[in-house]
């Protein structure tokens, strides 16, 4: 849909973009606009199950998500985070919705605020909230 709007010339510049689940991985592309359309198409249409998980039991799950972590590390670049931070400074907002499994409550994360921290900390938190591995670990390690 995003690429179609771009090709048609009617793609809006969103002032607020929100994503949950797989949408948490897609929202940066929607937020950053047409310059990211090719990357969105590439990253979303070529990924296979093996790019997301491995059938291996871990303490947290029946599946190991190390492939997803590697994929996110490849596609979420410092340049992407700088661009998100710039747009946040301009007043646009990017949110990711997660669930706290202990309280069964939705948590809305402002990714612009998170990436404004910069460096490794911004990358680490961006990965954490897009992948949400830590929620499972906290839940199942009790």
DRENDO-1510 file (C-alpha; in Angstrom, 1 decimal, always signed):
<recs>
REC; n; res; u; v; w
REC; 1; UNK; +0.0; +0.0; +0.0 .
REC; 2; UNK; +2.8; +2.4; +0.9 .
REC; 3; UNK; +4.7; +1.8; -2.3 .
REC; 4; UNK; +1.4; +2.1; -4.3 .
REC; 5; UNK; +0.7; +5.5; -2.7 .
REC; 6; UNK; +4.3; +6.6; -3.6 .
REC; 7; UNK; +3.9; +5.4; -7.2 .
REC; 8; UNK; +0.6; +7.2; -7.5 .
REC; 9; UNK; +2.0; +10.3; -6.0 .
REC; 10; UNK; -0.6; +10.4; -3.2 .
REC; 11; UNK; +1.4; +9.1; -0.2 .
REC; 12; UNK; +0.8; +11.2; +2.9 .
REC; 13; UNK; +3.5; +12.3; +5.3 .
REC; 14; UNK; +2.2; +10.8; +8.5 .
REC; 15; UNK; +2.4; +12.9; +11.6 .
REC; 16; UNK; +1.9; +9.8; +13.8 .
REC; 17; UNK; +2.7; +6.2; +13.0 .
REC; 18; UNK; +2.0; +3.3; +15.3 .
REC; 19; UNK; +2.8; -0.4; +14.9 .
REC; 20; UNK; +2.3; -3.6; +17.0 .
REC; 21; UNK; +3.6; -7.1; +16.4 .
REC; 22; UNK; +5.0; -7.4; +12.9 .
REC; 23; UNK; +3.8; -3.8; +12.4 .
REC; 24; UNK; +6.5; -2.8; +14.9 .
REC; 25; UNK; +9.1; -3.8; +12.3 .
REC; 26; UNK; +7.2; -2.0; +9.5 .
REC; 27; UNK; +6.5; +1.3; +11.1 .
REC; 28; UNK; +10.0; +2.8; +10.6 .
REC; 29; UNK; +9.5; +2.5; +6.8 .
REC; 30; UNK; +6.0; +4.0; +6.9 .
REC; 31; UNK; +7.3; +6.8; +9.1 .
REC; 32; UNK; +10.4; +7.6; +7.1 .
REC; 33; UNK; +8.6; +7.8; +3.7 .
REC; 34; UNK; +9.3; +7.0; +0.1 .
REC; 35; UNK; +13.1; +6.9; +0.4 .
REC; 36; UNK; +12.6; +3.6; +2.4 .
REC; 37; UNK; +10.0; +2.0; +0.0 .
REC; 38; UNK; +12.6; -0.3; -1.8 .
REC; 39; UNK; +14.0; -1.4; +1.6 .
REC; 40; UNK; +10.5; -2.2; +2.9 .
REC; 41; UNK; +9.7; -4.3; -0.2 .
REC; 42; UNK; +13.0; -6.1; +0.0 .
REC; 43; UNK; +12.9; -6.8; +3.7 .
REC; 44; UNK; +9.2; -7.8; +3.8 .
REC; 45; UNK; +9.0; -9.9; +0.6 .
REC; 46; UNK; +12.2; -11.9; +0.8 .
REC; 47; UNK; +12.3; -13.0; +4.4 .
REC; 48; UNK; +11.6; -16.6; +5.1 .
REC; 49; UNK; +10.7; -18.4; +8.3 .
REC; 50; UNK; +14.4; -19.3; +8.7 .
REC; 51; UNK; +15.1; -15.5; +8.7 .
REC; 52; UNK; +12.8; -15.1; +11.7 .
REC; 53; UNK; +13.3; -18.2; +14.0 .
REC; 54; UNK; +15.0; -21.5; +14.5 .
REC; 55; UNK; +13.3; -24.6; +15.8 .
REC; 56; UNK; +15.2; -24.9; +19.0 .
REC; 57; UNK; +13.9; -24.8; +22.5 .
REC; 58; UNK; +15.3; -22.0; +24.7 .
REC; 59; UNK; +14.5; -21.0; +28.2 .
REC; 60; UNK; +11.9; -18.6; +26.9 .
REC; 61; UNK; +10.3; -20.4; +24.0 .
REC; 62; UNK; +10.1; -23.4; +21.7 .
REC; 63; UNK; +11.8; -21.2; +19.1 .
REC; 64; UNK; +15.0; -19.3; +19.1 .
REC; 65; UNK; +14.6; -15.8; +17.6 .
REC; 66; UNK; +18.4; -15.2; +17.0 .
REC; 67; UNK; +17.7; -15.0; +13.2 .
REC; 68; UNK; +15.2; -12.2; +13.8 .
REC; 69; UNK; +17.8; -10.4; +16.0 .
REC; 70; UNK; +20.3; -10.7; +13.2 .
REC; 71; UNK; +17.8; -9.4; +10.6 .
REC; 72; UNK; +16.9; -6.4; +12.7 .
REC; 73; UNK; +20.6; -5.7; +13.3 .
REC; 74; UNK; +21.0; -5.6; +9.5 .
REC; 75; UNK; +18.0; -3.5; +8.6 .
REC; 76; UNK; +17.9; -1.1; +11.6 .
REC; 77; UNK; +20.9; +1.0; +10.8 .
REC; 78; UNK; +22.3; +4.0; +12.7 .
REC; 79; UNK; +21.3; +6.1; +9.6 .
REC; 80; UNK; +17.7; +4.9; +10.0 .
REC; 81; UNK; +17.7; +5.8; +13.7 .
REC; 82; UNK; +19.2; +9.2; +13.0 .
REC; 83; UNK; +16.4; +9.8; +10.5 .
REC; 84; UNK; +13.8; +8.8; +13.0 .
REC; 85; UNK; +15.3; +11.1; +15.6 .
REC; 86; UNK; +15.3; +14.0; +13.1 .
REC; 87; UNK; +11.7; +13.5; +12.3 .
REC; 88; UNK; +10.9; +13.3; +16.0 .
REC; 89; UNK; +12.6; +16.6; +16.5 .
REC; 90; UNK; +10.3; +18.0; +13.7 .
REC; 91; UNK; +7.3; +17.0; +15.7 .
REC; 92; UNK; +6.4; +13.7; +14.0 .
REC; 93; UNK; +5.8; +10.7; +16.3 .
REC; 94; UNK; +6.6; +7.0; +15.9 .
REC; 95; UNK; +5.1; +4.6; +18.5 .
REC; 96; UNK; +5.4; +0.9; +19.0 .
REC; 97; UNK; +2.7; -0.9; +21.1 .
REC; 98; UNK; +3.9; -3.8; +23.3 .
REC; 99; UNK; +2.2; -5.8; +26.0 .
REC; 100; UNK; +3.5; -6.2; +29.5 .
REC; 101; UNK; +2.8; -9.9; +30.0 .
REC; 102; UNK; +3.0; -9.7; +33.8 .
REC; 103; UNK; +0.2; -7.0; +34.0 .
REC; 104; UNK; -1.6; -7.8; +30.7 .
REC; 105; UNK; -1.5; -4.1; +29.8 .
REC; 106; UNK; -0.5; -2.4; +26.6 .
REC; 107; UNK; +2.5; -0.2; +26.7 .
REC; 108; UNK; +3.0; +2.5; +24.1 .
REC; 109; UNK; +6.7; +3.2; +23.4 .
REC; 110; UNK; +7.8; +6.5; +21.8 .
REC; 111; UNK; +10.5; +5.3; +19.5 .
REC; 112; UNK; +11.6; +8.8; +18.6 .
REC; 113; UNK; +12.4; +9.5; +22.3 .
REC; 114; UNK; +14.2; +6.1; +22.5 .
REC; 115; UNK; +16.4; +6.6; +19.4 .
REC; 116; UNK; +17.2; +10.2; +20.4 .
REC; 117; UNK; +19.4; +8.5; +23.0 .
REC; 118; UNK; +21.6; +7.6; +20.1 .
REC; 119; UNK; +24.4; +5.0; +19.8 .
REC; 120; UNK; +24.3; +1.5; +21.0 .
REC; 121; UNK; +21.7; +2.2; +23.7 .
REC; 122; UNK; +19.2; +3.5; +21.0 .
REC; 123; UNK; +19.9; +0.4; +18.8 .
REC; 124; UNK; +19.5; -2.0; +21.8 .
REC; 125; UNK; +16.2; -0.5; +22.9 .
REC; 126; UNK; +14.9; -0.3; +19.4 .
REC; 127; UNK; +15.6; -4.0; +18.9 .
REC; 128; UNK; +14.1; -4.8; +22.3 .
REC; 129; UNK; +10.8; -3.1; +21.7 .
REC; 130; UNK; +10.5; -4.3; +18.1 .
REC; 131; UNK; +11.4; -7.9; +18.9 .
REC; 132; UNK; +10.0; -8.1; +22.5 .
REC; 133; UNK; +12.2; -11.0; +23.4 .
REC; 134; UNK; +12.8; -9.6; +26.9 .
REC; 135; UNK; +9.1; -9.7; +27.8 .
REC; 136; UNK; +9.1; -13.5; +27.3 .
REC; 137; UNK; +12.3; -13.9; +29.2 .
REC; 138; UNK; +11.0; -11.9; +32.2 .
REC; 139; UNK; +7.8; -13.8; +32.1 .
REC; 140; UNK; +9.2; -17.3; +31.9 .
REC; 141; UNK; +12.3; -17.0; +34.1 .
REC; 142; UNK; +10.3; -16.8; +37.4 .
</recs>
